[in-house]
């Protein structure tokens, strides 16, 4: 009787272990690249389908615990960079050191309320500096945002990134919704 019980338990545990191994084999963690940069949390492939955390997709994510509903908002953001001295648009620049410029952003298709926006610049070495933050008082689905003139030292060659962030009215942190690249040539 005792051997029978032990045998039954061994059989049950072997089935559970086999199921866990099968589930692990059916789910595979993969690298996830967003615009060529690896996302920290990565993604998963389950039954041949790729799954990624929606918060990683450069948009505003709102979760309603009562309705168990996730809403994702990705407005269109078009950024242009102008030199302050002559109002010329730039994207590639020579390595000249300090440059005075401003960012002009056109935002449309915004389907949720936000409290403020922020524009930051990130150097090739990963250091980041806030260019300007601005409160949004009138909620509209489209608007423009222009920074004040800003002087930045482009001291090394490489790719700099201008990020456009939004802060949801519901609270939380600033969320990156768009990026603009600046190449500083050697």
C-alpha positions as CSV (number, residue, x, y, z in Angstrom):
1,X,0.0,0.0,0.0
2,X,2.8,2.4,0.9
3,X,4.7,1.6,-2.3
4,X,1.6,2.2,-4.3
5,X,1.2,5.7,-2.7
6,X,4.9,6.6,-3.3
7,X,4.6,5.4,-6.9
8,X,1.5,7.5,-7.5
9,X,3.3,10.6,-6.0
10,X,6.4,10.0,-8.1
11,X,4.2,9.7,-11.2
12,X,2.2,12.9,-10.4
13,X,5.4,14.9,-9.7
14,X,7.0,13.7,-13.0
15,X,3.9,14.9,-14.9
16,X,4.1,18.3,-13.2
17,X,7.8,18.6,-13.9
18,X,7.3,17.6,-17.6
19,X,4.6,20.2,-17.9
20,X,6.8,22.9,-16.4
21,X,9.6,22.0,-18.8
22,X,7.2,22.0,-21.7
23,X,5.8,25.5,-20.7
24,X,9.4,26.8,-20.4
25,X,10.3,25.5,-23.8
26,X,7.1,27.0,-25.3
27,X,8.0,30.5,-23.9
28,X,11.3,32.0,-25.0
29,X,12.8,35.3,-23.8
30,X,14.1,37.4,-26.8
31,X,16.0,40.6,-27.3
32,X,13.7,43.5,-28.3
33,X,15.1,46.4,-30.3
34,X,13.2,49.6,-30.6
35,X,14.7,51.9,-33.4
36,X,17.9,49.9,-33.1
37,X,18.3,50.2,-29.3
38,X,17.8,47.2,-27.1
39,X,14.9,47.5,-24.7
40,X,15.8,46.5,-21.1
41,X,12.8,44.2,-20.4
42,X,13.0,42.5,-23.9
43,X,10.2,40.5,-25.2
44,X,8.9,36.9,-25.2
45,X,7.8,34.5,-27.9
46,X,4.9,32.3,-26.9
47,X,3.5,29.8,-29.4
48,X,5.2,31.6,-32.3
49,X,3.9,35.1,-31.3
50,X,6.0,37.9,-30.0
51,X,4.9,39.8,-26.9
52,X,6.4,43.1,-25.6
53,X,5.5,45.2,-22.6
54,X,3.4,48.1,-24.0
55,X,5.2,50.6,-21.8
56,X,8.3,50.0,-23.9
57,X,6.8,51.4,-27.1
58,X,7.3,55.1,-26.5
59,X,3.8,56.1,-25.8
60,X,1.5,56.9,-22.9
61,X,0.1,53.9,-21.1
62,X,-2.9,54.2,-18.8
63,X,-4.3,51.3,-16.8
64,X,-7.8,51.2,-15.2
65,X,-7.8,48.6,-12.4
66,X,-11.6,48.7,-12.1
67,X,-12.2,47.8,-15.7
68,X,-8.9,45.9,-16.2
69,X,-8.3,48.0,-19.3
70,X,-5.0,49.2,-20.7
71,X,-5.1,52.2,-23.0
72,X,-2.1,53.1,-25.2
73,X,-1.7,56.6,-26.8
74,X,1.0,57.4,-29.3
75,X,0.5,61.0,-30.7
76,X,2.3,62.2,-33.8
77,X,5.2,64.4,-32.9
78,X,7.2,66.2,-35.5
79,X,10.3,68.0,-34.3
80,X,12.4,70.5,-36.1
81,X,15.7,72.0,-34.9
82,X,16.6,75.6,-35.9
83,X,19.8,77.5,-35.3
84,X,19.0,80.7,-33.4
85,X,21.4,82.9,-35.4
86,X,19.7,82.4,-38.8
87,X,16.7,80.1,-38.3
88,X,18.1,77.4,-40.5
89,X,16.9,73.8,-39.9
90,X,19.7,71.4,-39.0
91,X,20.1,67.6,-38.4
92,X,23.8,67.0,-39.3
93,X,26.3,69.6,-38.0
94,X,30.0,69.9,-38.0
95,X,31.8,69.5,-34.6
96,X,31.9,73.2,-33.8
97,X,31.4,73.1,-30.0
98,X,28.6,75.3,-28.6
99,X,25.6,76.0,-30.7
100,X,22.6,78.1,-29.9
101,X,19.3,76.6,-31.2
102,X,15.7,76.0,-30.5
103,X,13.3,73.0,-31.0
104,X,9.9,73.5,-32.6
105,X,7.5,70.6,-32.2
106,X,4.1,69.9,-33.9
107,X,1.9,67.5,-32.0
108,X,-1.3,66.0,-33.3
109,X,-3.6,63.0,-32.8
110,X,-3.3,63.3,-29.0
111,X,-6.2,61.3,-27.6
112,X,-5.6,61.7,-23.8
113,X,-5.0,64.6,-21.4
114,X,-1.4,65.6,-20.5
115,X,-0.2,68.0,-17.9
116,X,3.2,69.0,-19.3
117,X,5.9,68.3,-21.9
118,X,9.6,68.1,-21.7
119,X,12.4,68.2,-24.3
120,X,15.8,66.8,-23.5
121,X,19.0,66.1,-25.3
122,X,21.1,63.0,-24.8
123,X,24.8,62.9,-25.9
124,X,26.5,59.8,-27.4
125,X,28.0,58.9,-24.0
126,X,24.5,58.7,-22.5
127,X,24.5,61.9,-20.5
128,X,21.2,63.8,-20.7
129,X,20.2,67.4,-20.1
130,X,16.7,69.0,-20.1
131,X,16.3,71.7,-22.7
132,X,12.9,72.9,-21.5
133,X,9.7,71.8,-19.7
134,X,6.3,73.4,-20.3
135,X,2.9,73.0,-18.7
136,X,-0.1,72.3,-20.9
137,X,-3.2,74.2,-19.8
138,X,-5.6,73.8,-22.8
139,X,-6.2,70.2,-23.6
140,X,-6.4,69.8,-27.4
141,X,-5.7,67.0,-29.8
142,X,-3.1,69.1,-31.6
143,X,-0.8,71.9,-30.6
144,X,2.7,73.4,-31.1
145,X,5.6,73.7,-28.7
146,X,8.6,75.9,-29.2
147,X,11.5,75.9,-26.7
148,X,13.4,79.0,-25.8
149,X,16.9,79.5,-27.3
150,X,19.2,76.9,-25.8
151,X,23.0,76.7,-26.0
152,X,24.5,73.3,-26.0
153,X,28.1,72.1,-26.3
154,X,28.3,69.5,-29.0
155,X,31.9,68.6,-27.9
156,X,32.2,65.2,-29.4
157,X,31.3,63.6,-32.7
158,X,28.5,61.0,-32.8
159,X,24.7,60.7,-32.6
160,X,22.8,63.0,-30.2
161,X,19.1,62.4,-29.5
162,X,16.5,65.0,-28.8
163,X,13.6,63.4,-26.9
164,X,10.1,64.7,-26.6
165,X,8.4,63.6,-23.4
166,X,4.8,63.9,-22.1
167,X,3.4,63.7,-18.6
168,X,-0.1,62.3,-18.3
169,X,-2.7,64.3,-16.4
170,X,-3.5,61.2,-14.5
171,X,-0.1,61.4,-12.8
172,X,3.1,59.4,-13.2
173,X,6.4,60.2,-14.8
174,X,7.3,61.7,-18.1
175,X,7.1,59.3,-21.0
176,X,9.2,59.4,-24.1
177,X,6.9,59.7,-27.1
178,X,9.3,60.8,-29.9
179,X,12.9,61.2,-30.8
180,X,14.9,63.3,-33.2
181,X,18.5,62.5,-34.1
182,X,21.4,64.9,-34.6
183,X,24.6,63.7,-36.1
184,X,27.7,65.6,-35.1
185,X,30.3,65.0,-37.9
186,X,34.0,64.7,-37.2
